[in-house]
Amino acid sequence: MRIMVAAVGRARAGPETALFEHFSNRITVWPFELREVDLRKNLPAGKVRDAEGELLLDAVPHGAHVIALDEGGKQLSSEAIARLLGNLQDDGVRELAFLIGGADGHSQTVRSRADRTLAFGQNTWPHMLVRGLLAEQVYRAQQILAGHPYHRA
């Protein structure tokens, strides 16, 4: 199963990027890639979220299982995320796409396309930090499924 993260915005060098790279480089079970999308148009505020949503959905591989990261999504424990990834893999899902929206969140089109929404708690996180949190949770899922002691629950 290939895992792709589509995220609005371009990361710059800094601690958030270093965190993402630290954990994404440790993911060895699944091919893991980041696709950044950047809105280059000057649009009215009400149109930005929809335009970003189109860019995100354009980055999603055909037939992919889509998980939108959204503060209103379901909160799962690390063990539940591991079970989810393991079940998707066992069910023959070939492409999994996590979507991280921009400052205004996801458009209704993205929410409708998503197979599920996931939240990392009730807090609002900086979008660049969410990339690192997601990479860590995918790495943690890999380790949980392997029975590795990285996750000590």
C-alpha positions as CSV (number, residue, x, y, z in Angstrom):
1,M,0.0,0.0,0.0
2,R,1.4,3.4,-1.0
3,I,0.7,6.3,1.4
4,M,0.6,9.8,0.0
5,V,0.1,13.0,2.0
6,A,-1.3,15.9,0.0
7,A,-0.9,19.2,1.8
8,V,-1.7,22.8,1.1
9,G,1.4,25.1,1.2
10,R,5.1,24.7,0.7
11,A,7.3,23.8,3.6
12,R,10.4,25.8,4.4
13,A,13.4,24.7,6.3
14,G,12.7,24.6,10.0
15,P,11.7,22.4,12.9
16,E,8.4,21.4,11.4
17,T,10.0,20.2,8.2
18,A,12.8,18.4,10.2
19,L,10.2,16.6,12.2
20,F,8.3,15.4,9.1
21,E,11.5,14.3,7.5
22,H,12.7,12.5,10.7
23,F,9.7,10.3,10.8
24,S,8.9,9.9,7.1
25,N,12.5,8.7,6.5
26,R,11.9,6.0,9.2
27,I,8.7,4.6,7.4
28,T,9.9,1.5,5.6
29,V,6.9,-0.7,5.3
30,W,4.9,1.5,3.0
31,P,6.1,3.9,0.3
32,F,5.4,7.3,1.8
33,E,5.4,10.6,-0.1
34,L,4.4,14.2,0.3
35,R,2.8,16.2,-2.4
36,E,2.5,19.9,-1.7
37,V,0.0,22.0,-3.5
38,D,0.1,25.7,-3.6
39,L,-2.6,28.1,-4.7
40,R,-0.9,30.7,-6.9
41,K,-4.0,32.7,-7.7
42,N,-5.2,35.7,-5.8
43,L,-8.8,34.8,-5.0
44,P,-11.4,36.3,-2.7
45,A,-11.3,34.8,0.8
46,G,-14.5,32.8,0.2
47,K,-13.1,31.0,-2.9
48,V,-9.7,30.0,-1.5
49,R,-10.9,26.9,0.4
50,D,-12.7,25.5,-2.7
51,A,-9.6,26.2,-5.0
52,E,-7.3,24.5,-2.5
53,G,-9.7,21.6,-2.3
54,E,-9.6,21.1,-6.0
55,L,-5.8,21.1,-5.9
56,L,-5.8,18.5,-3.1
57,L,-8.2,16.3,-5.0
58,D,-6.2,16.6,-8.2
59,A,-3.2,15.2,-6.3
60,V,-5.1,12.1,-5.1
61,P,-4.3,9.0,-7.1
62,H,-7.3,7.4,-8.9
63,G,-9.2,5.0,-6.7
64,A,-7.3,6.0,-3.5
65,H,-8.8,5.6,-0.1
66,V,-8.9,9.2,1.2
67,I,-8.6,10.4,4.8
68,A,-9.0,14.1,5.4
69,L,-7.3,15.5,8.5
70,D,-9.8,17.8,10.0
71,E,-10.4,19.2,13.5
72,G,-14.0,17.9,13.3
73,G,-12.9,14.4,12.4
74,K,-12.9,11.2,14.5
75,Q,-10.2,11.0,17.1
76,L,-8.4,7.6,17.1
77,S,-5.8,6.3,19.4
78,S,-2.4,5.3,18.0
79,E,-3.4,1.6,18.3
80,A,-6.6,2.3,16.3
81,I,-4.7,4.2,13.6
82,A,-2.4,1.1,13.4
83,R,-5.4,-1.2,13.1
84,L,-6.9,1.1,10.4
85,L,-3.8,1.1,8.3
86,G,-3.3,-2.7,8.8
87,N,-7.0,-3.3,7.8
88,L,-6.7,-1.1,4.7
89,Q,-3.6,-3.0,3.6
90,D,-5.2,-6.3,4.3
91,D,-8.3,-5.3,2.4
92,G,-6.1,-4.7,-0.7
93,V,-6.1,-0.9,-0.7
94,R,-3.3,0.1,-3.0
95,E,-3.3,3.8,-2.5
96,L,-4.0,5.8,0.7
97,A,-4.1,9.5,0.6
98,F,-4.1,11.8,3.7
99,L,-5.3,15.3,2.9
100,I,-4.2,18.4,5.0
101,G,-6.1,21.5,4.1
102,G,-5.1,25.1,4.3
103,A,-5.8,27.7,7.0
104,D,-9.5,27.7,6.2
105,G,-9.8,23.9,6.4
106,H,-11.3,21.6,3.8
107,S,-14.0,22.4,1.2
108,Q,-17.2,20.5,1.1
109,T,-16.0,18.8,-2.0
110,V,-13.0,17.3,-0.1
111,R,-15.2,16.3,2.8
112,S,-17.6,14.6,0.5
113,R,-14.8,12.7,-1.3
114,A,-13.1,11.6,1.9
115,D,-13.8,8.1,3.0
116,R,-13.2,9.2,6.6
117,T,-12.0,12.2,8.5
118,L,-9.5,12.1,11.3
119,A,-8.6,14.6,14.0
120,F,-5.5,14.8,16.1
121,G,-7.4,16.0,19.2
122,Q,-9.7,18.9,19.7
123,N,-6.9,21.4,19.3
124,T,-6.2,23.3,16.2
125,W,-2.6,22.6,15.0
126,P,-0.4,24.6,12.6
127,H,-0.7,22.9,9.3
128,M,3.1,22.4,8.9
129,L,3.2,20.7,12.3
130,V,0.4,18.4,11.3
131,R,2.6,16.9,8.6
132,G,5.1,15.9,11.3
133,L,2.4,14.6,13.6
134,L,1.0,12.5,10.8
135,A,4.4,11.1,9.8
136,E,5.0,10.1,13.4
137,Q,1.6,8.3,13.7
138,V,2.3,6.4,10.4
139,Y,5.7,5.4,11.7
140,R,4.2,4.5,15.1
141,A,1.5,2.4,13.3
142,Q,4.3,0.6,11.4
143,Q,6.1,-0.2,14.7
144,I,2.8,-1.3,16.5
145,L,2.0,-3.7,13.6
146,A,5.5,-5.1,13.8
147,G,5.3,-5.6,17.5
148,H,8.2,-3.2,18.1
149,P,8.6,-1.7,21.5
150,Y,8.7,1.9,20.1
151,H,5.0,2.1,21.2
152,R,4.8,1.3,24.9
153,A,1.0,1.5,25.7
